Amino acid sequence: MAWQHEVIGRSNLIKGDLQGAAQSLRTAITLLDGAPQPIYLAQAVESAVRLLLLQREFERAAPLSFAARRLRRDQRIPAIGLTRTEIRADEERLAAALGPDAMHAAAAQAQALDLGQLGRLAAAELS
Amino acid sequence: MSDFTSVDTRVPFVGRGDELKHLFALFEYGGALTLVGPGGVGKSRLAFEAIARFERDRARDVIFVPLSGIGPEAVFGAIVAAVGAREQVGRNPLDIIKHEMATRRSILVLDNCEHVPDEAGALIESLQRVHNIAIVATSQRRLDYPDERVLEIGPFDAVTGAEFFRERAKTANVQLSAEDLPIAASIVERLDGLAVAIDLAAARLASLGVRELARELETLRPYHFRSSAGSDPRHHSLGKMIDWSLAPLDERPQTVFALASAFAGVFDADDIVALDEGDVLSTAQALTTLADRSLLVRADSTRYSMLTPMRAVAARMLGGRSDRHAVEERFAHHINTRVLRIHDQLLTPSPGEAMRELLDRYDDACAALAWALKHPNDRLPIVIDIATSLVSIWAGGGRLREGSMWMERLMEQASRLPQALYARLSNAAMRVAYAGTDYQRMLALGPTAISAFTILGDRLGLARAYNALAVASLYVGKTDEASLYVETAVALYRAIEHPTGIGSALLNQGNIALEGHSDPIGARSRYLEALKILLESGPDTQIGLAYGNLAEATYFLHDPVEAVNSAQNAIRYFERS
């Protein structure tokens, strides 16, 4: 179910309904808090990053983006196909907006994160 | 409050005022404390009482983990499950437990840690400074982790022991007079102040009376003795008390007591009968008798459990029986049958109750697997249903490390099995590997499963194996191989007219189109085809998956309205399932 709330969140982003998207993504993350499924958590965080990009909140988006990438690597859940294309586009947009120094700082911030807290952090950014 | 399954809460609680103060301070301010003392002295009962009294004023999340029946490899998995979490690939279970515990004000009780000191110690060491967590460990010896705080729990002194005896007598509807109290004190002294031994003695008060009871115990002299260097004399005391409690009973209760030690958790008359082909009625009566004499604990109207100190003595009795090997084999057969029956119920629309039952049987099931691995040639076939059924816990219930460990050990021996069993075990191992996102392991196991199913002519097994290989191939980037495997799976499922299988393989085909070939149009058409088939006869979960995948494809086709519709349909079916 968390997966589907995340899909609804992503779809709302396409529609331009940022408030509806934030609401659905928060629901997805709340559901994942009780039964963590890393692949859907990674997707929900990536969608939260996209939402923050649309709001031009680049500094807030960058650590989440690196943390989601770390989660995928640690949990052996590669992003493939169209999902990977979307994530790469978001990462490139972030890099272009922030520049290398800010990106390095965000990467370090993500590295220091307890991934067990990632859902809560993403939910806080969405509220 | 958590379910203290391994504590006899029926037994009255007296004294221990200083110990309670230590525990209240621990609960208030956090940290860890090991209650160390001999088996049967009342450590678990003390922890239970402290929590019960503390909780009257403050709501705390109490997590109780009985560790007596489980091996070192299962400790972290059991605790992860007890805190309501699931193991995750690439994540240290200690971190998961820490994360879960840190977010709530909890009291964690690790009961009977003496046989897993390293694991319990490692966990406590990593948690003891986490804010708001209080940990109580009970153990017959120190756990020896850095900065361990130990509270020694000794036997009752004469006065407190006599008070305990009097309170226990009341529960047997026996009122002790003032003249009886010195006799009670002498009984307590003779029983070394050991709570469980006093409880056993008091259980016979109603039939013997206090004076006769004292005389009977007198005959046990020399009661307190030391037979071998370094052994705890109280163990001998308890053994003698149990012998004394059993002596007046018929043969059946004595046999039942020994047989009951085979079970790590709760058991009923049918379980016992399965071990020696005894009579159900006399067994049920024997269980009642044993519970009346405090040799067993009543879990409910038909089920019982055994306290850890009792089990140690009963297990020695069982080990001394000439038919012990036959009993072990019957135990494995019985658990295999029982687990298979429970597993079949997991496939019904309401699997929750069955899953709880399977978890209740988990430690017994692992004991049967361990027994089988000692002589795999003869024994593995006996427990094959256990191995394949526990996948629901390992893969579905998130106990991945244990699942991987068991599957590795089983697959090392699997080539000795007949082809049919080998193939089933290979498929189960692939499911565990899939849950652990270990796609390389799936790819390594796949060919063995396929060759076994081919030899057997088992097309359903083959279809499942090819379908699983398709998933693994997709996620390691071998899209073309994934396509070939899934086409074979679809063809096989069609040949045997297996609609749920066809639907499942078509969903995989869609996934390969979407994620492997970035082709949402092709994916959408596969998902629609799968949905059509599944809507006719598929389970709700599969229909939910079909709608969910359709939502993904539609999203990538930039049709958000249709994507939301499909997602809402998926949610509806997931809720129903």
Contacts between the chains, C-beta under 8 A, distances in Angstrom:
chain1	res1	chain2	res2	distance
A	1	B	570	8.0
A	1	B	571	5.4
A	1	B	574	4.9
A	1	B	575	7.1
A	3	B	548	6.1
A	4	B	548	5.5
A	4	B	551	6.4
A	4	B	567	4.2
A	4	B	568	7.7
A	4	B	570	4.6
A	4	B	571	4.9
A	4	B	574	7.2
A	5	B	567	7.6
A	5	B	571	7.4
A	7	B	548	7.2
A	7	B	551	4.7
A	7	B	552	6.2
A	7	B	555	5.9
A	7	B	563	6.2
A	7	B	564	7.9
A	7	B	567	4.6
A	8	B	563	7.7
A	8	B	564	5.3
A	8	B	567	4.9
A	8	B	568	7.4
A	10	B	555	5.9
A	10	B	563	7.9
A	11	B	551	7.8
A	11	B	555	5.5
A	11	B	560	3.8
A	11	B	561	7.9
A	11	B	563	4.3
A	11	B	564	5.0
A	11	B	567	7.2
A	12	B	560	7.0
A	12	B	564	7.6
A	14	B	555	7.4
A	14	B	558	6.4
A	14	B	560	4.4
A	15	B	560	4.8
A	15	B	561	7.8
A	34	B	84	7.4
A	35	B	86	6.7
A	36	B	85	7.1
A	36	B	86	6.5
A	36	B	88	6.4
A	38	B	88	5.9
A	38	B	89	7.3
A	74	B	89	7.8
A	74	B	90	4.2
A	74	B	91	6.8
A	75	B	88	6.4
A	75	B	89	5.0
A	75	B	90	5.2
A	75	B	91	7.4
A	75	B	437	6.6
A	76	B	89	5.7
A	76	B	90	6.4
A	76	B	437	4.4
A	76	B	438	7.5
A	76	B	439	7.7
A	77	B	437	6.1
A	78	B	475	6.5
A	78	B	477	7.9
A	80	B	474	7.6
A	80	B	475	7.3
A	80	B	477	7.3
A	80	B	515	4.8
A	80	B	516	7.1
A	81	B	514	6.0
A	81	B	515	3.7
A	81	B	516	6.3
A	81	B	517	7.4
A	81	B	518	4.9
A	82	B	514	6.7
A	82	B	515	7.3
A	82	B	518	5.1
A	82	B	520	6.9
A	82	B	556	5.0
A	83	B	515	6.9
A	85	B	518	7.1
A	114	B	95	7.6
A	114	B	99	6.7
A	115	B	91	7.3
A	116	B	91	7.8
A	116	B	95	6.3
A	116	B	96	6.8
A	116	B	98	7.8
A	116	B	99	3.4
A	117	B	99	7.1
